[in-house]
Every structure is written in C-alpha cells, then in structure tokens.
Amino acid sequence: SPDGFSLPHLTRRLDVAGRDVTRYLIKLLLMRGYAFNRTADFETVRMIKEKLCYTSYDLDLDKKLSEETTVLVENYTLPDGRVIKVGSERFEAPECMFQPHLVDVEQPGMAEMLFNTIQAAPVDVRSELYKHVVLSGGSSMYPGLPS
C-alpha cells in the first residue's frame, strides 16, 4: 500500500508461466509448418521466444499487419544453420498470459486478474494501488509490457 504496509490477501498468481508461452510458441510454429519437438527443441524455441516475442498493445492492428504485410516478420537462425521466419507468433505466444484458455488454463488473464485484485481492496486505496503495480517473474520482461 502507499503507506508502506503490504496487503498479502491481495497477492495473486497467474498460473501461466514462461514454459507455457514456449509450449504455445511451439504449437504456433507447428501450425506454420515448422516441425519442432516439444522436448528436444524446447530450449531452441525458448531462445526464439526470448529474442523475438513481445506483448501487443493493439492485437487487432498487429493481426492486420501480420496478415497484410511482412513488417512483423523476423528471421531466426536455428542452431543447425537453417533460417526460419517468425511473424504473428511473436505476439500470439505471449497472448496466452492475457487469455489463459489458449493454453488450457481456466483462470482470468493478467489484465483481468489485476483489475479483480484491485477491486477486492478497500475502495479508498484502489486509485493509489493502480499507481504501484509490480509485475515480477521472467515473463514480465516482454517488450510491450510496462516495466
């Protein structure tokens, strides 16, 4: 809280972790035709995720851009020297943090969870809480997420 005391009953945990984003990226790349193995290629795809993925400010715009242009497409060189193209997967993979049903987690996503958590606080501290949100964990490092 702004007065320096914590409100532990208002701590929430999103049960979608980096490994879920990586697994989902593997699935998305499979749909594009790249045959990654969920276990053997996990580290490679994790590195693709860390280098190329971002959270979208405007999902509809990014979807439109990825369908109609190549501005979002990045090349990635695999350990064996092959080059793959990664496009809409760059923002689609981290989207599972906002839409956990994409990875079969029945839970509100990050934005909804944040809103619900603050709504559970006493009404007089809510506006102050919105000014002091802390995201933690490796998955809070995506470009596009507030730091």
N, C-alpha and C positions, 0 to 999 in steps of 0.2 A: 504494500500500500504506500501511498505518498508519505505517510508518517513514519515509514521505516519498519513497520511490523508486517510479517507475512500473513497470508490468508491461505494456509495449506489446504483447506477444504475446497479451494478454488483452483487447485492444480489439476490439469487434465493431461492425458497422454493419448496421442494418436497412434493407433496400432498399425500404422503403415510405416515401414522402415525403408532405409536405403536398399536393402536386399529385395524388397517388394518392387521398388521402382526399377531395379536392374532386371528382375524376372519379367516385369511387364515390358521393358525395353526389348528383351529377347523375343517375347511374343510378337511385338510390333514389327521387329526386324524380320522375323519368320514370315509374317504376312506380306512383307515387301519382297520376300524370296531369298533372304539370306539365311542359310541353314546353320544357326548357332545351336550348340548343345547346351542345355541348361546347367550342366555341371562342368564339362570340360572348358567351355568358353565363358564361364561366369566372370572371371577376372578381366578378360578382354572387354566384355560388354560393360562391366563396371567402369573401366577406364574410358570407354566411349561416353558413358553417362556423365562422368565427372568432367570430361573435356567439352562436351557439346550440348548437354541438356540445359534447359532454362525453364522458368515458370512464366507463362504467358500473362501479360496484363490484359490482353484482349483476344480471347480464344477464337471468336468468330473471325476477326481480322487475320489472325495467324493461319487459321484453317483456309481462308480465302487465298491468302498469299501462297500457301503451300500447294493449293490446287491449281492456281493460275500462273505462278511464276516459279523461278528457281532461287529466289533471293535467300531463302532459309536453308538451302541445301549446302551441307558441308561435306567435304571428302574426309575420310578417316583411313589411315594406312594400318592394316592389321599386322600382327607380329610376323606373319608369313610373307608380307610384302604386297598382298592384294589390297586394292583400294575399294572401299565401299562408299556409297552416298547415303547420308543420313539427312532426312528432311523433316517432315511433320513429327516424326518420332522424337525429335529434340524437345518439343514442348508437350507432346502427348504422354510421354512416360511419366514425368513428374505430376501430371494432372491427377494421377491416382491418389495423391495426397489430399486433393480437394474433392475427389469423387471416389472414395474407397471401394465402392461397389465394383469398380473396374478390376480390382484385384481380390474380389470376393470377401471383402471385409464389410460387415454390416454395421457401420458406425458413421456418424456425421464426419464430413471432411474438415480440413483445418480451419477454414473461414467460419463455417457454421459452428464448429466446436468453440472457437474463440468468442463468437457472439453469445452463444448459450452460457459460457462460463462467466462472462462479464454480467450477463443478465441475472445470474444467480447471486451476484454481490449486492450488498446494500445499495439502494438507489443513489444515495448521496456520494458514493465513491466511484460510480461507474465511469463518469466522464474522465476522471483522473486515471483510472485503470487503462482506458484506451490509449493514453499517452505513454504508458510504461509497459508495453507488451514485450516480452523477451521470448524469441524463438531459439531453441537450442537443439543440438544434435547435428550430425553431418548433413542431414537433408535440409537444414535451414540455410545452407550455403549456396543454393542455386541462384545464378543471376536472375533477377526479376523479383526475388523475394526481398522485402525490406530487411536491412541489417539492423 
